[in-house]
Amino acid sequence: MGIVCEVVSLICLVMLYLKAQELGMQDVISASFMASTFFFFTCGIVLIIIGKADLPDLSFKGLSEDK
């Protein structure tokens, strides 16, 4: 899912470039694409880091075998 967010971030960046050429950087749509680019980029980083986390086994089956 993190890679998908990074791809969407790139799409927003391209759309920002195209709309900035057409409407200028002072337009609300340009600001919206800047915010979307930042959001999806940082969300993608967080999801990639969470996906690479090495979590311990927290199941209860090991406790019942010890007794």
Backbone as a printed PyTorch tensor [residue, N CA C, xyz], in Angstrom:
tensor([[[  0.8110,  -1.1850,   0.0000],
         [  0.0000,   0.0000,   0.0000],
         [  0.8620,   1.2600,   0.0000]],

        [[  2.0560,   1.1420,   0.5720],
         [  2.9470,   2.2970,   0.6030],
         [  3.4180,   2.7010,  -0.7780]],

        [[  3.6590,   1.7050,  -1.6240],
         [  4.0920,   1.9910,  -2.9960],
         [  2.9680,   2.6700,  -3.7690]],

        [[  1.7270,   2.2640,  -3.5080],
         [  0.5750,   2.8880,  -4.1680],
         [  0.4910,   4.3660,  -3.7840]],

        [[  0.7270,   4.6680,  -2.5200],
         [  0.7170,   6.0670,  -2.0720],
         [  1.8230,   6.8690,  -2.7490]],

        [[  2.9710,   6.2710,  -2.9280],
         [  4.0660,   6.9700,  -3.6010],
         [  3.7270,   7.2480,  -5.0640]],

        [[  3.0660,   6.2970,  -5.7280],
         [  2.6550,   6.4920,  -7.1190],
         [  1.5960,   7.5950,  -7.2200]],

        [[  0.6340,   7.5850,  -6.2960],
         [ -0.3840,   8.6330,  -6.2820],
         [  0.2580,   9.9930,  -6.0120]],

        [[  1.2840,  10.0100,  -5.1760],
         [  2.0190,  11.2470,  -4.9050],
         [  2.6740,  11.7820,  -6.1840]],

        [[  3.2450,  10.9030,  -6.9670],
         [  3.8470,  11.3260,  -8.2310],
         [  2.7970,  11.8350,  -9.2110]],

        [[  1.6340,  11.1930,  -9.2360],
         [  0.5450,  11.6480, -10.1100],
         [  0.0830,  13.0420,  -9.6860]],

        [[ -0.0410,  13.2640,  -8.3830],
         [ -0.4190,  14.5950,  -7.8840],
         [  0.6400,  15.6300,  -8.2210]],

        [[  1.8990,  15.2300,  -8.1830],
         [  2.9810,  16.1510,  -8.5250],
         [  2.9250,  16.5470,  -9.9980]],

        [[  2.6450,  15.5900, -10.8660],
         [  2.5020,  15.8870, -12.2930],
         [  1.3020,  16.7950, -12.5330]],

        [[  0.1920,  16.4900, -11.8680],
         [ -0.9980,  17.3360, -12.0120],
         [ -0.7380,  18.7410, -11.4660]],

        [[  0.0440,  18.8470, -10.3930],
         [  0.4150,  20.1560,  -9.8630],
         [  1.1920,  20.9450, -10.9030]],

        [[  2.1410,  20.2990, -11.5420],
         [  2.9280,  20.9790, -12.5700],
         [  2.0450,  21.4580, -13.7230]],

        [[  1.1460,  20.5910, -14.1770],
         [  0.2800,  20.9540, -15.3040],
         [ -0.6860,  22.0740, -14.9310]],

        [[ -1.2970,  21.9830, -13.7710],
         [ -2.2490,  23.0150, -13.3550],
         [ -1.5550,  24.3220, -12.9980]],

        [[ -0.3310,  24.2480, -12.4820],
         [  0.4060,  25.4710, -12.1650],
         [  0.7620,  26.2240, -13.4380]],

        [[  1.0360,  25.5040, -14.5090],
         [  1.3100,  26.1560, -15.7840],
         [  0.0650,  26.8350, -16.3300]],

        [[ -1.0770,  26.2040, -16.0980],
         [ -2.3390,  26.7130, -16.6380],
         [ -2.9400,  27.8140, -15.7580]],

        [[ -2.9900,  27.5910, -14.4400],
         [ -3.7030,  28.4920, -13.5390],
         [ -2.7940,  29.3470, -12.6720]],

        [[ -1.5550,  28.9340, -12.4910],
         [ -0.6370,  29.6570, -11.6150],
         [ -0.6010,  29.0190, -10.2320]],

        [[  0.4180,  29.3820,  -9.4710],
         [  0.5970,  28.7910,  -8.1430],
         [ -0.3140,  29.4200,  -7.0950]],

        [[ -0.9590,  30.5290,  -7.3990],
         [ -1.8320,  31.1890,  -6.4380],
         [ -3.2430,  30.6020,  -6.4170]],

        [[ -3.5400,  29.6820,  -7.2970],
         [ -4.8830,  29.1020,  -7.3800],
         [ -5.0910,  28.0500,  -6.2880]],

        [[ -6.3360,  27.8590,  -5.9140],
         [ -6.6840,  26.8990,  -4.8570],
         [ -6.3720,  25.4660,  -5.2930]],

        [[ -6.5450,  25.1620,  -6.5440],
         [ -6.2830,  23.7990,  -7.0360],
         [ -4.8010,  23.4610,  -6.9180]],

        [[ -3.9410,  24.4410,  -7.1770],
         [ -2.4970,  24.2040,  -7.0340],
         [ -2.1350,  23.9010,  -5.5810]],

        [[ -2.7280,  24.6430,  -4.6670],
         [ -2.4720,  24.3910,  -3.2450],
         [ -3.0030,  23.0200,  -2.8360]],

        [[ -4.1270,  22.6290,  -3.3890],
         [ -4.7050,  21.3200,  -3.0920],
         [ -3.8000,  20.1970,  -3.5930]],

        [[ -3.2550,  20.3500,  -4.7830],
         [ -2.3420,  19.3280,  -5.2980],
         [ -1.0400,  19.2910,  -4.5060]],

        [[ -0.5700,  20.4450,  -4.0230],
         [  0.6250,  20.4480,  -3.1690],
         [  0.3700,  19.7080,  -1.8680]],

        [[ -0.7860,  19.9670,  -1.2620],
         [ -1.1290,  19.2860,  -0.0050],
         [ -1.3120,  17.7920,  -0.2290]],

        [[ -1.9390,  17.4140,  -1.3350],
         [ -2.1400,  15.9920,  -1.6340],
         [ -0.8140,  15.2910,  -1.8910]],

        [[  0.0910,  15.9590,  -2.5940],
         [  1.4150,  15.3850,  -2.8450],
         [  2.1480,  15.1300,  -1.5320]],

        [[  2.1460,  16.1180,  -0.6470],
         [  2.8050,  15.9690,   0.6430],
         [  2.1660,  14.8520,   1.4640]],

        [[  0.8360,  14.8210,   1.5110],
         [  0.1300,  13.8100,   2.2980],
         [  0.4290,  12.4040,   1.8020]],

        [[  0.2780,  12.1580,   0.5050],
         [  0.4890,  10.8120,  -0.0080],
         [  1.9430,  10.3860,   0.0870]],

        [[  2.8790,  11.3240,  -0.0860],
         [  4.2970,  10.9730,   0.0320],
         [  4.6360,  10.5440,   1.4540]],

        [[  4.2220,  11.3480,   2.4430],
         [  4.5340,  11.0020,   3.8220],
         [  3.7590,   9.7730,   4.2920]],

        [[  2.5270,   9.6160,   3.8330],
         [  1.7440,   8.4250,   4.1710],
         [  2.4160,   7.1700,   3.5950]],

        [[  2.9320,   7.2680,   2.3870],
         [  3.6310,   6.1400,   1.7810],
         [  4.8770,   5.7560,   2.5540]],

        [[  5.6260,   6.7520,   3.0220],
         [  6.8220,   6.4660,   3.8270],
         [  6.4360,   5.7340,   5.1080]],

        [[  5.3990,   6.2250,   5.7830],
         [  4.9680,   5.5970,   7.0320],
         [  4.5050,   4.1660,   6.7870]],

        [[  3.7350,   3.9420,   5.7390],
         [  3.2460,   2.5880,   5.4570],
         [  4.3750,   1.6400,   5.0920]],

        [[  5.3690,   2.1210,   4.3880],
         [  6.5250,   1.2760,   4.0490],
         [  7.2920,   0.9050,   5.3070]],

        [[  7.4990,   1.8660,   6.2080],
         [  8.2160,   1.5900,   7.4500],
         [  7.4340,   0.6160,   8.3270]],

        [[  6.1180,   0.8020,   8.4270],
         [  5.2920,  -0.1150,   9.2190],
         [  5.3180,  -1.5160,   8.6170]],

        [[  5.3060,  -1.5910,   7.2940],
         [  5.3290,  -2.8940,   6.6350],
         [  6.6250,  -3.6550,   6.8350]],

        [[  7.7260,  -2.9590,   7.0790],
         [  9.0200,  -3.6080,   7.2800],
         [  9.3100,  -3.9280,   8.7400]],

        [[  8.3880,  -3.6170,   9.6470],
         [  8.6140,  -3.8540,  11.0720],
         [  8.6510,  -5.3530,  11.3610]],

        [[  9.5600,  -5.7460,  12.2300],
         [  9.6950,  -7.1470,  12.6170],
         [  8.9720,  -7.3350,  13.9520]],

        [[  7.7510,  -7.8220,  13.8760],
         [  6.9310,  -7.9740,  15.0820],
         [  7.1130,  -9.3620,  15.6880]],

        [[  7.1230,  -9.4600,  17.0120],
         [  7.2540, -10.7690,  17.6630],
         [  5.9390, -11.5540,  17.5720]],

        [[  6.0230, -12.8510,  17.8200],
         [  4.8370, -13.7030,  17.8310],
         [  4.0990, -13.4990,  19.1480]],

        [[  2.8840, -13.0020,  19.0820],
         [  2.1130, -12.6970,  20.2860],
         [  0.9410, -13.6620,  20.4750]],

        [[  1.0200, -14.8280,  19.8830],
         [ -0.0900, -15.7780,  19.9860],
         [ -0.0930, -16.4490,  21.3600]],

        [[ -1.2500, -16.9760,  21.7640],
         [ -1.4210, -17.6130,  23.0670],
         [ -1.1790, -19.1170,  23.0390]],

        [[ -0.9470, -19.6820,  21.8790],
         [ -0.7710, -21.1430,  21.8020],
         [  0.4850, -21.6030,  22.5250]],

        [[  1.4890, -20.7760,  22.6290],
         [  2.7090, -21.1470,  23.3410],
         [  2.5030, -21.2130,  24.8490]],

        [[  1.5950, -20.4270,  25.3870],
         [  1.3380, -20.4060,  26.8240],
         [  0.6280, -21.6690,  27.2770]],

        [[ -0.3060, -22.1850,  26.4930],
         [ -1.0610, -23.3590,  26.8980],
         [ -0.2030, -24.6330,  26.8250]],

        [[  0.8130, -24.6620,  25.9690],
         [  1.6690, -25.8360,  25.8570],
         [  2.6410, -25.9270,  27.0370]],

        [[  3.0040, -24.7860,  27.6380],
         [  3.9420, -24.7990,  28.7590],
         [  3.3330, -25.3530,  30.0380]],

        [[  2.0260, -25.2790,  30.1900],
         [  1.3730, -25.6990,  31.4330],
         [  1.1650, -27.1580,  31.5140]]])
